[in-house]
Amino acid sequence: MRRSDAKTAYLMFAPALFVEAALVVAPLMIGGWYSLHDVRFFKIRSFVGFDNYMSILASPAVLNSLVVTAIFSFFALFFTFALGFALALWLQRDTGPNAMMRAIVLIPYMIAMLVGSMLLKWIYARESGIAPLVLGAFGMGDVSILADPQLAMGGLVFNAIWRDCAFAMIMLLAGLKSVPPQIFDAARVDGAGKILIFRKIVLPLLRIPILITVIRLFIHFVNTLTFPLILTGGGPANATETLVLKMFRLGFQDHVLGPANALAILIFAGNMVLVSVLLLLFRKARRI
C-alpha cells in the first residue's frame, strides 16, 4: 500500500515538475549558455567565456542600476509595509465601514500592474495630469514629476506603495485575526495601553506574518520591471533604471543577449543568496 501511494504521489507530482523544468530550468540553462557567448539577435557568434560577466560587473551603468534598485527597494518596502500594517490595525474589527474600506484598499492591487502604472503616468503628466493641477494650488504647477530625477523616484516608490500596501494589509490582517481576542481583552483589563499592547503582544505574535510579508515584498521590489518600464522608462537620465530594466534593455532594445543573460544570471544568483538569508531569518523567528 505504501509503495502504491508513493507511486500515485509521484505521478500526481510529475506534471508540475515537468512544467517547472520547461518554464524555469530550461530557460535558465539556455540563458547560462548564451551568457558565455557573443550573441546578437539570437545568433551565437563566438565563445567569449566570462567576458560578458566581467563587462557587466565593470559597467558604470549596471552599478547605477544596482544603486537605483537598492534605493527603490528600501523606500518602497519601508513605506508599503508601514502603511499596510497601519491599515491592518485600523481595519481589524469586522464592521461594515471597515469591510468597505478593505475593499477600497484592494482595488489598486486587483488592477494589473501595467494598467495601474499607465494610470499613474497619466496622473503625473504635466500637460493633462491631475498632479500638476493639485500642485498648481501651491504655486508649483510648472513642476514636472517624471522629468525630475528625485521626484521621478518618489513617483516610482508611490506607485509601489499605492498598489502593494493592500498585500501587506491582507497578510498582517490575517495574522491579527489568528490571535485570540481574549489576549487583548486580558491585557486591557490589566491596564495595558495601546502602545504596550502593540509592543508586547502584537509584534511578538505577528513575527512570522511580518517576516513573510517583508520577504515577499522585498523580492517583488528587487525584481520589478513593470513599474519603471511603464511609468518612467528608466529616466530621467537613468535615475529610475533598475537592474531588471537594464537587463530588459540590453536584451530587447540593444539586442546584446550575451551581456543581458549574464546580468540575468547574476540577478538570479543574487536572488538565491537573498532568499537563503531570508529563509534563515524565518527559521530563527520560528524557533523563538
SVG drawing of the C-alpha trace seen along z (x, -y; Angstrom):
<svg xmlns="http://www.w3.org/2000/svg" viewBox="-22 -80 58 82">
<polyline fill="none" stroke="black" stroke-width="0.4" points="0.0,0.0 2.8,-2.4 4.5,-1.7 1.3,-2.2 0.7,-5.5 4.2,-6.7 3.8,-5.9 0.5,-7.8 2.1,-10.8 5.0,-10.8 2.6,-10.5 0.5,-13.4 3.6,-15.5 5.1,-14.7 3.1,-17.3 4.0,-20.1 7.7,-19.0 7.6,-19.0 6.1,-22.4 8.7,-23.7 11.5,-22.2 10.1,-23.6 9.5,-27.1 12.3,-27.6 15.2,-25.1 15.4,-25.0 15.4,-28.8 17.9,-29.1 20.3,-26.7 19.8,-28.4 20.5,-31.8 23.6,-30.4 24.8,-29.1 24.1,-32.5 25.9,-34.3 29.1,-32.6 28.9,-33.6 28.7,-36.7 25.0,-36.6 23.4,-39.1 19.7,-38.8 19.7,-35.2 22.7,-34.3 25.6,-32.8 28.8,-34.3 31.7,-33.1 32.5,-31.7 33.8,-34.5 33.8,-32.7 33.3,-35.1 33.9,-38.2 30.2,-39.1 30.2,-38.8 33.3,-41.0 31.9,-43.7 28.7,-43.7 30.5,-43.9 32.7,-46.7 29.9,-48.7 29.0,-52.1 25.5,-51.8 24.9,-48.5 26.4,-49.9 24.0,-52.8 21.1,-50.4 22.2,-48.5 22.1,-51.7 18.7,-52.6 17.4,-49.2 18.6,-49.4 17.1,-52.9 13.8,-51.9 13.5,-48.6 14.3,-50.1 11.9,-53.0 9.2,-51.0 9.4,-48.2 9.5,-50.6 6.5,-52.7 4.5,-49.9 4.9,-47.7 4.3,-50.6 1.1,-51.7 -0.1,-48.1 0.5,-47.5 -1.3,-50.7 -4.3,-49.7 -4.4,-46.2 -4.5,-47.6 -7.1,-50.2 -9.4,-47.8 -9.0,-44.9 -12.6,-44.9 -15.3,-43.3 -17.6,-46.2 -19.5,-47.5 -17.3,-50.6 -14.2,-48.6 -15.3,-45.9 -15.9,-48.7 -12.5,-50.3 -10.8,-46.9 -12.5,-46.6 -11.4,-50.1 -7.8,-49.4 -7.8,-46.2 -8.8,-47.9 -5.3,-49.0 -3.9,-45.5 -6.6,-43.9 -5.7,-46.2 -2.9,-44.9 0.5,-46.5 0.6,-47.6 -2.8,-49.4 -2.0,-50.9 1.3,-52.2 -0.2,-53.8 -2.9,-55.4 -0.3,-57.0 1.7,-58.1 -1.4,-59.9 -1.9,-61.4 1.7,-62.7 1.6,-64.1 2.5,-67.8 0.1,-68.7 -3.1,-66.8 -2.5,-65.2 -4.2,-65.7 -1.0,-66.1 0.0,-69.4 -3.5,-70.8 -3.1,-70.0 0.4,-71.3 -0.7,-74.5 -2.8,-75.5 0.5,-75.7 2.3,-77.6 4.1,-74.5 2.1,-74.0 5.3,-74.1 6.9,-71.1 7.2,-68.0 7.3,-65.0 8.6,-62.5 11.2,-64.9 13.0,-65.4 15.3,-62.6 14.3,-62.8 10.6,-63.4 10.6,-60.5 12.0,-58.2 9.4,-59.4 6.7,-58.8 8.0,-55.3 8.0,-54.5 4.5,-55.9 3.4,-53.5 4.7,-50.6 3.0,-51.8 -0.3,-52.6 -0.5,-49.1 1.2,-46.7 0.1,-48.1 -3.0,-46.0 -0.9,-42.8 0.8,-43.8 -2.6,-44.7 -4.0,-41.3 -1.1,-39.3 -0.9,-41.2 -4.7,-41.3 -4.7,-37.5 -2.1,-37.3 -4.1,-39.6 -7.2,-37.5 -5.3,-34.4 -4.6,-36.0 -7.3,-35.1 -9.2,-38.2 -9.1,-37.1 -5.4,-38.1 -6.2,-41.7 -9.1,-41.7 -6.9,-40.4 -4.2,-43.0 -6.7,-45.8 -8.1,-44.5 -4.6,-44.6 -4.3,-48.2 -2.1,-47.9 -2.3,-50.8 -2.4,-50.6 1.4,-51.2 2.2,-48.5 -0.2,-46.0 1.4,-46.7 4.9,-46.2 4.4,-43.2 1.6,-41.3 1.1,-42.3 4.7,-42.4 5.8,-39.1 2.8,-37.2 3.0,-38.5 6.7,-37.9 6.1,-35.1 3.4,-37.1 5.7,-40.1 8.7,-38.2 6.7,-36.5 5.3,-39.9 8.8,-41.5 10.4,-38.7 7.6,-38.6 7.6,-42.4 11.4,-42.8 11.8,-40.1 9.0,-41.7 10.5,-45.1 14.1,-44.0 12.8,-42.2 10.2,-44.7 10.1,-45.6 6.7,-46.9 6.8,-49.9 9.9,-51.6 9.4,-50.4 5.9,-51.9 6.0,-54.8 9.4,-56.4 11.1,-54.3 14.2,-54.4 14.5,-58.2 15.3,-60.9 19.0,-60.3 18.7,-56.7 17.6,-57.9 15.0,-55.1 16.6,-52.4 16.6,-49.3 18.7,-46.2 15.8,-44.2 15.0,-47.1 18.7,-47.3 18.6,-43.6 15.4,-44.2 17.0,-47.0 20.2,-45.0 18.2,-42.1 15.2,-43.6 16.4,-47.0 20.2,-46.7 19.9,-43.0 23.1,-42.0 21.9,-38.8 25.3,-37.7 25.6,-40.6 21.8,-40.5 21.8,-36.9 25.0,-37.4 23.2,-40.1 20.1,-37.8 22.3,-35.0 23.9,-37.5 20.4,-38.7 19.3,-35.1 22.3,-34.3 21.7,-37.4 18.1,-36.3 19.2,-32.9 21.5,-34.5 18.8,-36.9 16.2,-34.1 18.7,-31.9 19.4,-34.7 15.7,-35.5 14.9,-31.8 17.5,-31.6 15.9,-34.5 12.5,-32.8 13.7,-29.7 15.2,-31.6 11.9,-33.5 10.0,-30.2 12.3,-28.9 11.8,-32.0"/>
</svg>
